[in-house]
Amino acid sequence: MITIYAPASIGNVGVGFDILGAAIIPINGALLGDLVTIESSNKFQLINKGLFSKKLPKKTEENIVWKCWSRFCKIIKKEVLVSIILEKNMPIGSGLGSSACSIVATLVAINEFCNYPLNSRELLLLMGQIEGEISGSIHYDNVAPSYLGGLQLILEDTEIISQKIPSFKNWFWIIAWPGIKVSTAEAREILPKKYQKEICIKNSRYLAGFIHASYSKQPYLAARLMQDFMAEPYRIKLLPNFVKTKKKIKKIGAISSGISGSGPTIFAISDNINTAEEISLWLKKHYLQNETGFVHICFLDTRGARKIG
C-alpha cells in the first residue's frame, strides 16, 4: 500500500500568469492538499472520501483519478489492476490547484506502485496534459509546484519544463477561500484573446524584475513587482469585494496580494507573523461567504508530493 500527499498551490503568483506557481503548507504543519492511497487489486476500483468528495463526478470515468490511471496504463501499455482511494480535501474550483493535487498524487502513487516506469520529466508532462484537458489548455503552474515543491518557474523548454527559484523564508502566505466556486475554464474564457503590446512589455518587465529580486534576495522589491496585469483586471468581477479587500489588507500591512490561480481564493504576503494573523482574522470576518470557507497562514511547501506513513 502506498499513500501519496500532494500540496495545494498558488498559480500565477500575481506577476507570472501561467508561468509561476507556489506550493503551500499551513505554518501549523497541517496537510493542505489531497491524499491518494493505492494497493494491488484483482480489478480497478476507485473510492472517494474526504471533506469535498461529494462534489466529485458520480461516474468513475469522469473522475480525474480514473483519467490519470487510464492514461498511465496506455503509456506503459499495461492495465494496472489497483484499488485507489482519493481523499479529496481540496475544494473544487477554489483557485488552489485542486485538480492538480489529485492529478499529482495519483500519478506519483501509481508510478511508484509500478516501480517508476516514467521519469520525473515524463510524469510532469503527463500531469500538465491531464490538467489541460480539464481547464482547456495545458499549464504547469499548479502541477509543477505540487509535484516538485517550492516556487516554480515554468520554462516548457525541450529539456526542462520547470525550474525551482529562490524564495523568501520570512514570508508568510495568507490564503483565503471564500467558500464559493469559480470554474477555471470560465475564468480563462473571460480573458482577452489578445493583449496590447504595452501590457505585454510591462508584464515582462515586472516578471523579469521579480525573478531578479528573488535571486538577489531583495524581498521588498520582489513584493512590489508581484502585480498582475494579465488576469486580475478581468477576473475581479468573479471575486467578492476583491478591490475593497485588497485595499484593506494592504492597509493592515500586507506587502503584496493577489488572486490565487483563477480565484476565488486570494493570497496576501506579510513578513511579520503578527501582521499575518491580523490579516487572517480580517479575512475570516469579511471575505468568507459561508461556513465551508477557510483562511490559512502558510509557508511555501518546499517538499512537494511525498509519501505519507
N, C-alpha and C positions, 0 to 999 in steps of 0.2 A: 504494500500500500504506500502511495506517495501523495503527500499534501503540499501544494504549492500556493503561496500567497503572492498576489500582485498588487502593489500600492496604487492609490489614486494619484492623479496628476493634474497639473495646471497647464493647459495648452495655450500656445501663443506667448504667454508671459508678457502680455502687453505689446511690446515692440516687435515680437517675432511671429507674425501671422504664418501659421503652418511651418515655422522654422525653429521655434524654441518650445521646449516642454520641460516641466519640472515635476519630479516625483516628490510626494509629501508624506509626512508621518506626524501625528499629533505629538506634542512635546511630552505627554504623559506615557508615551510608548504604546498606546492602543493601536490596534491594526485598523487602518482606514483603507479598505480595498476588498477584493473578492478572494475566496479560497476555493481551490479545486482539488478534490481527492479522487484518485484513480487507482483501480485494482483490477486484477485479472477476473474474467467472467466467461461464461460459455456463450454469451450473446451481448451485443451492445445494449447498455442501459443508462439512462440519464435521470438523476434525481435532483430536483431543485429544492433548496431550502434557504433560510436566511430572511432577513427583515424585508427585502424587496422582491422576494421570489414570486409573489402573487402578481407582479407586474410583467412577468416574463410571458412569452407566447405559449399558448396551450399546446400547440403542435410541436412535437420534438424536433421535426425537420426545420422549424423556423427559429429554433434556439441557436444562439451564437456558438455554444459549446458543440452542438451537433455539426454545425458548419465547419468548425475547426477540425473536429475528428474526421469528417468526410474528406476534406481537402488534404489532410495529413495522410490518410490512407491511400488516396490517389497518387500522391507524390512518391510514397515509398512502395507503391504497388502491392499493398498487402492490407487485408482487412484486420484491424487490431480489435480483438474482442475484449472489451473492458466495461466495467461499471464506473460511471463518473458521477460524483456528487458536486454540484455547484452550490456554494454558499454565497448567495447574492446579497452582499452587504452594501453595495453602492446603488444609489437611486439612479434610475434610467433617465436620460435627458437632463442631467444635472450640470454638465459642463466640467465634470471631474474625471473624465475618461472612464466612465462606467463600462462601456463596451470594451475598451482597451484592457481593463482589468480582467474581464472574463476571457478575452482572447489570449492575453499573455499567460495567465495562469494555466489555461487549458493546454496550450501548445508547449509550454515549458514542461508541464507534467507528463504529457503523452510522449514527448521527445525523450525525456529521461526514462520513462517506462520502457521504451523501445531501444534503450541503450544508445541514444544520441545519433540517429541516422542523419540528422540535419545539424550543420554547424550554426554558430550564432548569427552569422550574416544571412544564411538561408532562412533561419527561423524568423528573423526580423523582417525580411522581405515578405514572408508569408503573413506575418502579423499585419503589416501595412496593407496588403492586398485584401485581406478579410475585413479590416476596418473600413477600407474604401468601398466595399460592397454595401456596407451598412449606411455610411454617411453620404455616399455619392461621388467621392473622389479619394484617391489614395493619399493618406497623410500619416506621418510618423510621430507627430509632436505629442501624442499620448502613449502610443505603444512603446516608443523608444525609451522614454524615462521610466515607464512602469516596468519594462524588462531590464534595462541597464542601470537605472538609478540616477540620482542627481539631476543636474541641469544639462539638458542635451540640446546640441545644435544640429539640426537636420541638414546634412550635406547632399544626400542622394547621389553621391559620387559613384563611379563604377566599382570602386573598391571599398569605400567607407560610406555607409548610409548615415550614421550618426556619430557625433563626437562629444564626449563629456567636456564641459568647460568649467573653469573655476567658479565657485560661489562663495558667498559671504557667510561665515559660520555664526555671526552675531545677528543675522536677520531672523526675525520671527514672521512667518507667513500666516496671516489670519484668513481663513476661508469661511464664507457664509453661504449655505444653500438655503434659499427661502422656503423650500418645500413644494415648489411647482416645477413643471417640466417644460423644457424648450427642445424642440426637435433639432438635431444637428443639421439634418438636410434642409429644414426650413430656415435655420439661421445662416446657412451658406447661400441659400437661394435669395435671401434679402440683400446680399452684397452686390455691388455694381459688377457688370461683366467686364468693364474697362475702367482704368484709373487715369487721371491726369498725370502728365509727366512730372509736374512739380511735387505731387503727392508721393510718387514713386521715389524720387530723389530724396525727399525729406525723410521718408521711412528708411531708406538705405543708409542715410547719414546717421540717424538715431540708432539703428541696429548695429552698424559698424562701431559706433561710439560705445554702445553698451558692451559689446564683446571686448573692445579695447579696455574699458573700465574694469571689466571682470578680471582680465589677465593682469592689469597693472594695479589691482587692489585699490580701486577708488570707489568705495560704496556709495557715496552721495552723488557722484557723477552718474554711476550706473542707475541709481534710483530715479534721478531726474530724466534720464533718457528712456525710461520704460513707458513710453507713450505709444498708444495705438492709433494710427491714422488710417488703417486699412479696414478694420471691422467695427470698432467701438462706435464711431459716429452713426452707423446704420443699425446697430443691434441694441442701442439704448432703449428703443421703443419696446423691446421684448422683456425688459427687466423692470421690476417695480421700483419706482422712485430712484433710479440709478444716479442721476445727476445730483440730486439732493444728498444722497448717501455718500457719494464721492467727496462732495464739498465738506460734509460733516466729519468724515473720518480723517480728512486732511487737517481740519481744524483741531481735532483731538491730538494729532501728531504723527499720522502715517506719512512715511517718506515716499511712498508710491502706492498705487492701487489700480485695479482694472477688472476686466471681465475674465473669468476663468473659462478658457475654451469658447464654446458657443453660448455660455451662460445657462441658466440664470445665476449660477454661483459667481460671486465676486471675491476678489482677493485684495488684501492690503498688506503692506510690509512695514514693520517697525524694527528699530534696533534697540528697543527698550522694552523689557517684559511688562513693566507697569503700564506703559502706553498700550502695548498689545492687549493687555487684559481690559483696559478701558474701552478700546475699540471693539473687542469681543463682546463686552457687556452691552454696548450701544447697539451693535448689530443684532444681538439676541432680542432686544426690546423693539427695534424699529425696522429691521429688514426681513425677519422671518414672517411668513404668511400663514403658517399653520404649525401644528404640533410635531409634524414629521421633519420640519426644517432643523438644521443644526449649524453650529459655529464651532470651529476648532482653531486653536493656535498650534501651528506646526513648525517643524524644521524641514529642510529638504531630506528626503529619504535617499541616502547615498548607495544603498544596497540593491534596490530594485527587487525583482522577483526572486523568491527564495523558498527553500524547503522549510516547512514547519513541523516540529516534532521529530 
